[in-house]
Amino acid sequence: MMPARLRIFPAISRNRDPKKYVGELMRVAEFADHNGFEGILLFEGNDVFVEPWAMAQHIMAATKRSSPLIAVNPVYMHPFTAAKFVSSLAQLYGRKVYLNMITGTAISDLQGLGDQQSHADRYIRLGEFVTLVRQLLANPRPVNVSGRFYRASNLQLRPRLPPELMPEFLVAGQSDAAQRVAEETGCIKMQMLPPDLDRGLGASGMNFGIFARESSEEARRGAKARFRDDPDDRELLALTVENSDSVWKRRLYEGQSGELAANGYWLLPYLTFQADCPYLVGSYAEIGARLKEFAAKGLTTVMLDMVADGSEMRHVCKALKASGIF
């Protein structure tokens, strides 16, 4: 049986220039809207140049079908506020959004915000957040909850959101606590592309980048020219990992090689602070076949790191189309 169509959410590679940030996001968002992508991933954090909810509205106003994937961290807002934003965007544009539920940000930022919850407790709070947002959006009656982190008494959001516009929730964390919350709340579990590519696929969502060309040899040469190794960039990542309690960041960082593997797995863009995930490098046909294999094993959703360059995005599209499920 042919797997269902993959839902792809592109994310721009790391951008350290605030003057280029919005332009790059819009370039990718418009390209995604014209080429069958579900939407675009919008990051959250103290160091993000534009608040993702504001960026989501900007993108939805400029596109015809895009459903942004908006990162949501409970440290920044109450569940009612998030539900209100979801409802407002649905009324304005008649489209659903996706919510990428996260707890991580730099330890120094958490301290600056006065958030002293442990890693495990932040995920308990995340689960309560998801549950309350869902109840507020779907329930025609006032909501009453008494959780550890959130309490609500006869709290109601109007109007009730139609089922077809209800958001879907993703949990991006890789820790046991993150996986447990994803299962308990019915969120889409995300994982990083595994080095062996053939085993370790335990989630319906995956995060990676694609670098593709007509032939494998051309792709490998082009990838090495695009993402160059640099000691200063590696030092930046080391400082970031030191200032984080993120499980997935440490798993990728510790004991990993920057060599481009024979199967196309490549971690150098992450190790040099140019991407937040591994890359898959190969020919259009190779990557297309690999995506089809992933989908046959249950993959439905992809957060896809992309270079905000028109020619590179067209190469990625060719690889996605070669899968037959995009």
N, C-alpha and C positions, 0 to 999 in steps of 0.2 A: 504494500500500500504506500502511495506517495505521501511523505510527511507534509504537514500543514505549512503554509507560508511562514517564513521567518519574519519576526518583527525586529527591525533594526533601528537603533537609536544612535546616530553618530554623536561623537563628542570631539571637540577640537583638542588637538595636542596642546600641551602647556604653553600659555602665552603670558609673558612677563611684561608686556607693554600695554598699559591701560588705553593708550591712544588707538591701538589696533583691535582691542578686545571685542567691542560691539560689532565692528565691521567684519571680523572673521566669523563671529557667531552668526550674523545675518547671512553671510555668503554660504555657510554650510547649511543653515536653516532653509534658505531658498532653494539650494541645490537638492536638499533632502525632500522638500515639498514637491519638486518637479520629477523626482526619480523613484518614487514609491517607498521611501522610508516612512516609518511610523511617526517620527518626530525628531527631537534633538535633546540630548542630555544637558541639563543646566546645573552647574555646581553650586554648592553653598559653603560658606565659611567666612571667617574674618578677612581673608585675603582675596576673596572674589570681588571683582571690580564693580559688578552690577548685581543687585539683589535678584535671585532667580525668578521670583514671582513677577517682578517688574519686567524682566527680560522675556518671560513667557508671554505676557500680554503684548509686548512689542512684536514678538515673533508671530503670534496668532493674528494680529492685526495686519501683518504683511504677507500672510500665506493663506492658502485656500483649504488645506486639509491637515496641517501639522497638529499633532497632539504632543506637546512637550513632555519630557520626563524631568520632573522638577525634584531636585534634592531637598529633603525636608529633615531638619535636625531639631528635636524637641527643645534643645537649649535656646533656640532663637524665637520660638512662638508657642502659643497655646493651641491645643487641638481645635477649638472653636474658630480661631483665626484662620487656620489652614482650611477648615471646612468652608468657611465663608469665601475664601479665595477660590476654591474649587467651584463652588456654586456660582460665584460671580462670573468666572470665565465661561462656564457652561451657558449661562444666560446671555453673555455678550456674543459668543461665537458659535454656540450650538455644538461644541466639541468636548470630548472628554480629555482629561489629562492623566498622566501617570505620575506616581509619587515614588521617588527613590528614597526609602527611609534609611537614614544614617544616624550614627551617634558620634562618629569620629570628627575631631578637629585637633589642632595642635594642643598639647598639654598646656602650653603657655596661654593660649586663647581661652581654654576652659577656666584657667585660674583667673584670667582677666575678667571673665564674665561671672566669676563667683560660683561656678558650678563645681561642687566637690564630690559628686556621685562617683562611685566605683564603676569600672568597666561593666561589671555584671548588672549593677543597678541601672545604668543608662539603658541597657537593653530591656529591663523590666519596664522602665518608663516608656520606651519605644513601643512595646506591645500594648500598653494602656492607651497610648496616643492613637495608634492605628484603630483600635477598637472603638474609641470615642468618636473619631472622625467618621467612621463608617456609620455609627448609630445616628449621628447628627444629620448626615446626608440622606439616609434612607428611611428614618423613622418619622411617621406622620404625627406622632405624639411627643410630648416633652420627654427628655432623656434624664434619667436619674442614675448616677454611678457613684460608687464609693471605693475608689482604688487607693493604692498606696501613694501614687503621685498626682492623680487627678480626681476631683470630686465635682459633681454637677447635680444641681437640684432644679428640676423642671426647666431644663435648658432646651430650647428649641431653635432650630434654624429653618427659616422659610425662604423660598418654597422648597418642598421636598424635591430632591433630584431624581429625574427619570432614570430607570435602571440602565438604559443604554449609555447614559452619561456618567455613571459611577466610575470613579477612578480605580485603576489597578495599582496595587502596592508591590514594590520590589524591596527586598532587603539585601544590601550589598555586602554586609559583614561576613567574614569567613570564620569567626570564632564559634565555639560550641554554643555560647549564649545567643549569638546572632542566628545560627541555624535553628535553635530551639524556638525562638520568637517567630521566625518565618513559618515554621510548621504549625505552631499554636494559633497563629493569626491567619493562616492560609495565604501568606504573601508569596510572590515569586522569589525563589532562592537564587542568588547570584553566586558565581564562582569565577576565579581566574582561569584562563586557558592553562591546562596542565602540560608540563614539559613533554610527557610521552605521547600526548594527543589521543591515545587509544584507550587509556584507562583513567580512572579518577573522575569520570563525568557523573557527578551526583546531584546536579541541579538543572532546572529547566532554563536558567539564564546564565549567560557567560559574558565576560569582559575581556576584550582583546583588540588589537589593531590588525590591519591588513596592509601589506605592501605587495602589490601584484604587477606582473608584466606578462607579455605573451609567452615567454619561456622562463623556466626556473633560473637559469643562469643569469638572464637579464635582470630578473627580480632581485637576486642576491647582490649583484653588482650595484644596482640602483639603491637598494636599502642601505648598503654600507656607505654610499656616497651621501645619502640623505641624513642618516643618523651616525654622526662621528663620535668616537670615544674621546672623552676629555676629562682629565683629572679634576678640574675645578667643578665640572658638572657632577661628577661622582661624589665630591665632597659636599655639594649642596644636598644631595639625597641623603648622605650619611647624617647630616645635621637634622634633616626632616624626620628621619626614622628615630633619631635620638629624642626628638621632641614629640613623640607619638606613642600611644599604647595600642595602635592598630595591629591586629593579628596578621592581616593579609600583607601589610607593608613589610613586616618583619620576615614573614615566610618567603616572600619574594627576594628580600634583600640578603638574607643569611645563606651563605654557602652556594650562591648561584654564580653561574658563569655568563659572561657577555658574549660568548661565542655563538655564532649562528649555526644551530644544529642541522643535521642532515635532513630532518623531517620538517624544517622550516620554522621551528620554535626559536624565538629570539627575544632575549630579555634586555639587550643593551639599551633600547630607548627608555626603559624604566630605570635602569641602573645609572643612566646619565641625566636623569631628571627631565627627560624630554617627553615622557608619557607616563600614565598611571597604570600601565598594564603591559603584559607581554605582547609581542607581535607575531603574526603568522605570515611568513614570507614564501612566495612561490608563484607558479604560473596561474593564469586564470583557471585553467582546467583542474590543476591540483587543489587549489583553494576551494573551488566549487564542489569538487568531489568530497573534500573534507567536511565542508558545511553540510552536505547532504547526509554524510555519516553521522555527524553530530545530531542532526534533526531526527534521524532514525532512532537515536538513543534517548530522545526526549527533549532536545533543545528547542525552545520556542522563541527566546528573546535574547538579543545581543546588544550590549553596550559596545559600540565600535569606535575606537580611537581613530581619528582621521586628520591628516594634514590639511589645513584650510587652503588648498591650492586646487584650482579647477582641474588641471590635468591629472593630479593624483586622485582626486575624487572620481574622475571618469574611469581610471584604472580599477579602483575599488568596485565600482558598479559592474564592470565587466566580469570580475571574479564572482560577485554576488549572483549575477544572472546566470553564470555557468553552473550554479548549483541546481537550477531548475525550480527552486522554491522561494525565489525572491521576485 
